[in-house]
Every structure is written in C-alpha cells, then in structure tokens.
Amino acid sequence: MRRIQATLVEHRPADPNNFVLPATMQRLLGGEGGEDVRLYRVRFDEGARTNWHTHDRAQLLFGLSGECVVVDRSGRVLSLEVGDVVVIDAGVEHWHGAAPGGAGEHLAINTGTATTWLESSADG
C-alpha cells in the first residue's frame, strides 16, 4: 500500500508533439513503478486538446472541472462534465480537450500502457 500525494507531484506543460496547447499534465501513476495503469490529471485551457490517438486498452476520463469534449473519427462528440465518466475502448481513434468557450480538466485513467499518437487534431 502506498500514498501518492498530489500536492508533491509537479504539473508540467503537456508535450507539444501530442497536444494542441496550452495544457498541463500531472502524472500521478504509471511508468516508474511498473504499474499496468496510467493516471494523469490534465488541464486544458480554452482551445487546447490532445492530438488524435489510440490506446492499447480502454481509457476512462473522469470530469474534474469545467467541461471537456471527446471526439472520435466518426465525428461523434461526447460532453464530459464534472463527475461524468467517458469510456473509450481500445483502438478507437479519438481526441479530447476543453469544450468550446472555456477550460476543462479531467482525470485520464489508461488501463493499458501504450498510447499511439497520430496527427494533429487542430483542424477538427
């Protein structure tokens, strides 16, 4: 058993190779300890979003503040508000970020270890 004290985990700018900025990420779990789950707190300023990507296993997004959107290749748009959960199945090409007109923050829970980054989502 262990505790991850969020106040001690640095918020860093999101990788500009994988995000349309500005966004920040706080990596809370995954990587160093060999866990099969990754946990990220992500804050998107207005207009910020991830690039298109897929995951090797399901990704869960939990709304923390503001409003986010999740978009798949078919053009389906799901709103993610505070307390909502969006489940994205493995292999689904998608992006997520702030809803138009404001900022949004979510907790991303990646049940696998691999993310495949694709092209920019700046054009929709």
PyRosetta script that sets phi, psi and omega in degrees:
from pyrosetta import init, pose_from_sequence

init()
pose = pose_from_sequence("MRRIQATLVEHRPADPNNFVLPATMQRLLGGEGGEDVRLYRVRFDEGARTNWHTHDRAQLLFGLSGECVVVDRSGRVLSLEVGDVVVIDAGVEHWHGAAPGGAGEHLAINTGTATTWLESSADG")
pose.set_psi(1, 140.7)
pose.set_omega(1, 177.4)
pose.set_phi(2, -152.5)
pose.set_psi(2, 160.2)
pose.set_omega(2, -180.0)
pose.set_phi(3, -113.6)
pose.set_psi(3, 137.9)
pose.set_omega(3, 172.9)
pose.set_phi(4, -110.3)
pose.set_psi(4, 109.7)
pose.set_omega(4, -177.0)
pose.set_phi(5, -87.1)
pose.set_psi(5, 106.3)
pose.set_omega(5, -173.4)
pose.set_phi(6, -58.4)
pose.set_psi(6, -31.9)
pose.set_omega(6, -178.8)
pose.set_phi(7, -67.3)
pose.set_psi(7, -15.1)
pose.set_omega(7, 179.3)
pose.set_phi(8, -98.7)
pose.set_psi(8, -4.0)
pose.set_omega(8, -179.1)
pose.set_phi(9, -97.6)
pose.set_psi(9, 123.6)
pose.set_omega(9, -175.4)
pose.set_phi(10, -67.1)
pose.set_psi(10, 138.2)
pose.set_omega(10, 169.1)
pose.set_phi(11, -87.1)
pose.set_psi(11, 126.4)
pose.set_omega(11, -178.7)
pose.set_phi(12, -121.5)
pose.set_psi(12, 153.4)
pose.set_omega(12, 173.7)
pose.set_phi(13, -59.9)
pose.set_psi(13, 140.3)
pose.set_omega(13, 177.6)
pose.set_phi(14, -66.0)
pose.set_psi(14, 153.0)
pose.set_omega(14, -178.3)
pose.set_phi(15, -65.1)
pose.set_psi(15, 118.1)
pose.set_omega(15, -178.8)
pose.set_phi(16, -65.2)
pose.set_psi(16, -13.9)
pose.set_omega(16, 175.0)
pose.set_phi(17, -76.0)
pose.set_psi(17, -18.8)
pose.set_omega(17, -175.1)
pose.set_phi(18, -121.0)
pose.set_psi(18, -4.1)
pose.set_omega(18, -176.3)
pose.set_phi(19, -133.0)
pose.set_psi(19, 148.8)
pose.set_omega(19, 164.2)
pose.set_phi(20, -91.6)
pose.set_psi(20, 114.4)
pose.set_omega(20, -167.0)
pose.set_phi(21, -87.7)
pose.set_psi(21, 167.2)
pose.set_omega(21, 12.9)
pose.set_phi(22, -97.7)
pose.set_psi(22, 136.7)
pose.set_omega(22, 177.5)
pose.set_phi(23, -149.9)
pose.set_psi(23, 154.3)
pose.set_omega(23, 175.3)
pose.set_phi(24, -126.0)
pose.set_psi(24, 153.7)
pose.set_omega(24, -179.9)
pose.set_phi(25, -130.1)
pose.set_psi(25, 144.2)
pose.set_omega(25, 173.1)
pose.set_phi(26, -124.5)
pose.set_psi(26, 108.4)
pose.set_omega(26, -179.2)
pose.set_phi(27, -82.2)
pose.set_psi(27, 110.3)
pose.set_omega(27, -174.9)
pose.set_phi(28, -95.8)
pose.set_psi(28, -26.9)
pose.set_omega(28, -178.2)
pose.set_phi(29, -156.9)
pose.set_psi(29, 141.3)
pose.set_omega(29, 172.6)
pose.set_phi(30, 120.2)
pose.set_psi(30, 143.1)
pose.set_omega(30, 176.3)
pose.set_phi(31, 101.2)
pose.set_psi(31, -82.5)
pose.set_omega(31, -173.1)
pose.set_phi(32, -62.7)
pose.set_psi(32, -39.6)
pose.set_omega(32, -175.6)
pose.set_phi(33, -86.6)
pose.set_psi(33, -0.1)
pose.set_omega(33, 179.7)
pose.set_phi(34, 77.5)
pose.set_psi(34, 13.6)
pose.set_omega(34, -180.0)
pose.set_phi(35, -65.7)
pose.set_psi(35, 149.8)
pose.set_omega(35, 176.4)
pose.set_phi(36, -87.4)
pose.set_psi(36, 0.3)
pose.set_omega(36, -179.4)
pose.set_phi(37, -119.8)
pose.set_psi(37, 141.7)
pose.set_omega(37, 175.7)
pose.set_phi(38, -115.8)
pose.set_psi(38, 140.4)
pose.set_omega(38, -177.6)
pose.set_phi(39, -133.5)
pose.set_psi(39, 121.5)
pose.set_omega(39, -177.1)
pose.set_phi(40, -131.3)
pose.set_psi(40, 135.8)
pose.set_omega(40, 168.8)
pose.set_phi(41, -98.3)
pose.set_psi(41, 121.4)
pose.set_omega(41, -174.3)
pose.set_phi(42, -124.2)
pose.set_psi(42, 128.2)
pose.set_omega(42, 176.0)
pose.set_phi(43, -113.0)
pose.set_psi(43, 125.0)
pose.set_omega(43, 179.4)
pose.set_phi(44, -107.9)
pose.set_psi(44, 121.5)
pose.set_omega(44, 170.2)
pose.set_phi(45, -73.1)
pose.set_psi(45, 168.2)
pose.set_omega(45, -179.5)
pose.set_phi(46, -51.4)
pose.set_psi(46, 130.6)
pose.set_omega(46, 178.5)
pose.set_phi(47, 85.8)
pose.set_psi(47, -8.2)
pose.set_omega(47, -177.9)
pose.set_phi(48, -85.2)
pose.set_psi(48, 150.2)
pose.set_omega(48, 179.5)
pose.set_phi(49, -165.3)
pose.set_psi(49, 166.9)
pose.set_omega(49, 172.7)
pose.set_phi(50, -78.5)
pose.set_psi(50, 165.1)
pose.set_omega(50, 166.5)
pose.set_phi(51, -78.1)
pose.set_psi(51, 170.9)
pose.set_omega(51, 173.9)
pose.set_phi(52, -59.4)
pose.set_psi(52, 141.5)
pose.set_omega(52, 178.7)
pose.set_phi(53, -163.6)
pose.set_psi(53, 169.7)
pose.set_omega(53, 174.4)
pose.set_phi(54, -133.6)
pose.set_psi(54, 166.2)
pose.set_omega(54, 176.4)
pose.set_phi(55, -127.5)
pose.set_psi(55, 153.2)
pose.set_omega(55, 180.0)
pose.set_phi(56, -74.9)
pose.set_psi(56, -21.2)
pose.set_omega(56, 175.2)
pose.set_phi(57, -138.3)
pose.set_psi(57, 178.8)
pose.set_omega(57, -175.9)
pose.set_phi(58, -60.6)
pose.set_psi(58, 149.0)
pose.set_omega(58, 172.5)
pose.set_phi(59, -118.5)
pose.set_psi(59, 135.2)
pose.set_omega(59, 176.8)
pose.set_phi(60, -113.1)
pose.set_psi(60, 133.5)
pose.set_omega(60, 176.5)
pose.set_phi(61, -117.3)
pose.set_psi(61, 127.5)
pose.set_omega(61, -179.1)
pose.set_phi(62, -116.6)
pose.set_psi(62, 119.8)
pose.set_omega(62, -177.9)
pose.set_phi(63, -69.1)
pose.set_psi(63, 128.0)
pose.set_omega(63, -179.1)
pose.set_phi(64, -107.5)
pose.set_psi(64, -41.3)
pose.set_omega(64, 179.5)
pose.set_phi(65, -157.2)
pose.set_psi(65, 158.6)
pose.set_omega(65, -179.6)
pose.set_phi(66, 61.3)
pose.set_psi(66, -145.9)
pose.set_omega(66, 178.2)
pose.set_phi(67, -140.8)
pose.set_psi(67, 135.5)
pose.set_omega(67, 174.9)
pose.set_phi(68, -116.5)
pose.set_psi(68, 165.8)
pose.set_omega(68, 173.1)
pose.set_phi(69, -128.7)
pose.set_psi(69, 152.8)
pose.set_omega(69, 175.3)
pose.set_phi(70, -126.2)
pose.set_psi(70, 129.0)
pose.set_omega(70, -175.0)
pose.set_phi(71, -126.9)
pose.set_psi(71, 133.6)
pose.set_omega(71, 175.4)
pose.set_phi(72, -106.8)
pose.set_psi(72, 175.6)
pose.set_omega(72, -174.9)
pose.set_phi(73, -62.5)
pose.set_psi(73, -24.9)
pose.set_omega(73, 179.1)
pose.set_phi(74, -75.8)
pose.set_psi(74, -9.7)
pose.set_omega(74, -178.3)
pose.set_phi(75, 95.7)
pose.set_psi(75, 0.7)
pose.set_omega(75, 177.9)
pose.set_phi(76, -65.4)
pose.set_psi(76, 131.8)
pose.set_omega(76, -179.4)
pose.set_phi(77, -118.1)
pose.set_psi(77, 125.3)
pose.set_omega(77, 174.8)
pose.set_phi(78, -113.5)
pose.set_psi(78, 134.9)
pose.set_omega(78, 176.2)
pose.set_phi(79, -84.4)
pose.set_psi(79, 141.9)
pose.set_omega(79, 177.6)
pose.set_phi(80, -125.2)
pose.set_psi(80, 101.4)
pose.set_omega(80, -179.9)
pose.set_phi(81, -102.8)
pose.set_psi(81, 172.0)
pose.set_omega(81, -177.7)
pose.set_phi(82, -52.8)
pose.set_psi(82, 125.5)
pose.set_omega(82, 178.8)
pose.set_phi(83, 88.0)
pose.set_psi(83, -12.9)
pose.set_omega(83, 178.4)
pose.set_phi(84, -77.1)
pose.set_psi(84, 157.4)
pose.set_omega(84, 174.1)
pose.set_phi(85, -127.3)
pose.set_psi(85, 133.2)
pose.set_omega(85, 171.4)
pose.set_phi(86, -114.9)
pose.set_psi(86, 132.5)
pose.set_omega(86, 178.1)
pose.set_phi(87, -107.5)
pose.set_psi(87, 125.4)
pose.set_omega(87, 179.2)
pose.set_phi(88, -114.6)
pose.set_psi(88, 117.8)
pose.set_omega(88, -177.2)
pose.set_phi(89, -69.1)
pose.set_psi(89, 157.0)
pose.set_omega(89, 177.8)
pose.set_phi(90, -55.3)
pose.set_psi(90, 139.4)
pose.set_omega(90, 175.0)
pose.set_phi(91, 81.7)
pose.set_psi(91, -5.6)
pose.set_omega(91, -179.1)
pose.set_phi(92, -79.5)
pose.set_psi(92, 121.6)
pose.set_omega(92, 177.2)
pose.set_phi(93, -74.3)
pose.set_psi(93, 128.0)
pose.set_omega(93, -174.3)
pose.set_phi(94, -158.1)
pose.set_psi(94, 169.9)
pose.set_omega(94, 167.2)
pose.set_phi(95, -141.1)
pose.set_psi(95, 160.8)
pose.set_omega(95, 176.4)
pose.set_phi(96, -146.2)
pose.set_psi(96, 150.3)
pose.set_omega(96, -178.6)
pose.set_phi(97, -177.6)
pose.set_psi(97, -166.1)
pose.set_omega(97, -178.4)
pose.set_phi(98, -66.8)
pose.set_psi(98, 140.7)
pose.set_omega(98, 173.4)
pose.set_phi(99, -69.2)
pose.set_psi(99, 153.6)
pose.set_omega(99, 179.2)
pose.set_phi(100, -54.1)
pose.set_psi(100, 137.6)
pose.set_omega(100, 174.3)
pose.set_phi(101, 92.3)
pose.set_psi(101, 2.1)
pose.set_omega(101, -179.7)
pose.set_phi(102, -172.9)
pose.set_psi(102, -176.2)
pose.set_omega(102, 178.9)
pose.set_phi(103, -94.7)
pose.set_psi(103, 163.9)
pose.set_omega(103, 176.2)
pose.set_phi(104, -153.6)
pose.set_psi(104, 154.9)
pose.set_omega(104, -179.6)
pose.set_phi(105, -139.0)
pose.set_psi(105, 138.1)
pose.set_omega(105, 177.0)
pose.set_phi(106, -140.1)
pose.set_psi(106, 163.5)
pose.set_omega(106, 171.0)
pose.set_phi(107, -101.9)
pose.set_psi(107, 122.4)
pose.set_omega(107, 178.5)
pose.set_phi(108, -101.6)
pose.set_psi(108, 124.6)
pose.set_omega(108, 178.9)
pose.set_phi(109, -116.0)
pose.set_psi(109, 108.0)
pose.set_omega(109, 179.4)
pose.set_phi(110, -96.9)
pose.set_psi(110, 115.0)
pose.set_omega(110, -176.2)
pose.set_phi(111, -78.5)
pose.set_psi(111, -5.3)
pose.set_omega(111, 175.0)
pose.set_phi(112, -119.1)
pose.set_psi(112, -166.6)
pose.set_omega(112, -175.8)
pose.set_phi(113, -117.8)
pose.set_psi(113, -10.4)
pose.set_omega(113, -174.0)
pose.set_phi(114, -115.1)
pose.set_psi(114, 129.8)
pose.set_omega(114, 170.5)
pose.set_phi(115, -116.8)
pose.set_psi(115, 131.0)
pose.set_omega(115, 176.6)
pose.set_phi(116, -105.4)
pose.set_psi(116, 114.1)
pose.set_omega(116, -178.7)
pose.set_phi(117, -86.7)
pose.set_psi(117, 137.1)
pose.set_omega(117, -178.2)
pose.set_phi(118, -115.6)
pose.set_psi(118, -151.6)
pose.set_omega(118, -175.4)
pose.set_phi(119, -75.9)
pose.set_psi(119, 170.7)
pose.set_omega(119, 179.3)
pose.set_phi(120, -62.4)
pose.set_psi(120, 147.1)
pose.set_omega(120, 175.8)
pose.set_phi(121, -101.6)
pose.set_psi(121, 10.6)
pose.set_omega(121, -174.8)
pose.set_phi(122, -58.7)
pose.set_psi(122, -28.4)
pose.set_omega(122, -179.4)
pose.set_phi(123, -95.0)
pose.set_psi(123, 13.6)
pose.set_omega(123, 178.6)
pose.set_phi(124, 108.1)
pose.dump_pdb("model.pdb")
